Amino acid sequence: MTNNCTKGIGDQNETLATKFLANNGYIIVERNYYARKLGEIDIIASKEKILHFIEVKSANADFDPIYNVTPNKIKKVINSAYYFLKERKLDMPFCIDALIIRQEKIEFIENITL
């Protein structure tokens, strides 16, 4: 699979994730937020005055994408989340979530901790 193909699939899955979140009462704040030198956050959403920094993972049928949610990846999302809050001058509760897509079936895991 080429990089462009992989990116296209990733974009499709992030769009699917965004629709899932919107249908479940989340307000999408931003997609593909990049914190310089820290990393990217796939989706930032809010619900009930809590910001959700969401990592979207998907894979083909041969591999469970949950294994791509590693402690190192979570640390990068946490650091990027703090950067986002500082940059936007926000002081509000937040959590780190993962949204796993397996053959278009979605599993939403809220408040991941290390």
N, C-alpha and C positions, 0 to 999 in steps of 0.2 A: 504494500500500500504506500502511495506517495504521501509526502507531507501535506500537499494541498488537499488530497482526498481525506486524510486524517483530520485536518483543520475543518473541512466542510462537514464531516460527520460530527465533530465536536460542536460546531456552530448550530447544527440541527438539534443536537441533544440539549444544548443550552436554551434554545428556543422552546423545546418541549418542556424543559424544567421551568422556564419562565411562565409558560401557560399554566402548568401544574400549580405553581405558587400563587399566581393571580387568581386561579379558580378556588384556592383555599384561603383567600382573604389577605394575602400578602400584597404589599405595595412595592413594586420594583423601583429601587432607588437608582441603581446603576448596574451595568453589565461590563465585564472585563475591565475592572478597575486595576490599574497598574500603579503600585507603589514603588517608586524608583529604588532600585538595588535591593528591594525586599521580595517582590513577587507580585503575582496577580491574584485577584479575587474574582471568581467567575460571576457571581451574582451577589449584590447587596440588596436586601429587601427589608421592609419593616412590617411589623404586625404588633398591635397592642403596645405601642411605644417602646418596642424592643427592636434593635437592629440585628439582622441576621446576615452573617457573612458566610456564604454558601459555596462550597466546593462541589462541582458537578463532575462525576466520573461515570464513564461508560466503557464497555468493551464488547468484543464479539462473544459468541456463545462458548468459546473455549476457555475463557478466563473471567473470573469474577472480579469486577472493577472495585469492589470494596478493598481489595488488597493494595490498590493504588492510593488509598487514604492512609498515608504513613505518618508517624510522629514528626518526621522532618517537614512534610507537607503541611501538617497542622500548625507547626511552629511558624512557618512562612505566612500562613493565612492570619495567624494571631498578630504577628508583627505588622503585617500589612493593614490589619484592622485598626491597630493603635495609630498607625500613620494616617489612615483615613480620618479617624476621629480628631486627631490633632490638626490635620490640614483643614478640616471643615469646622474646627472649633466647636465640636460637639461633646457634650458630657451626658451620656445616656447609657442605659444597660444594653449589652449586646451578647450574642452567643455565636459560636462557630458550629455550622451544620454541614452535613454532607447529603447530597442528593445523588443516589445511585440509580443508573438506568441500565436495565437488562432487557434487551429485545423490546424496548418501548414500555416496559413495566417499571414503575417508579417506586423506589423506597426512599423515604425522607427520614434522615437520622438527625434529630435535633440535639444541640448542646453537647458536641463531642468534647471530651477532655483527654488529656495525655495520661 
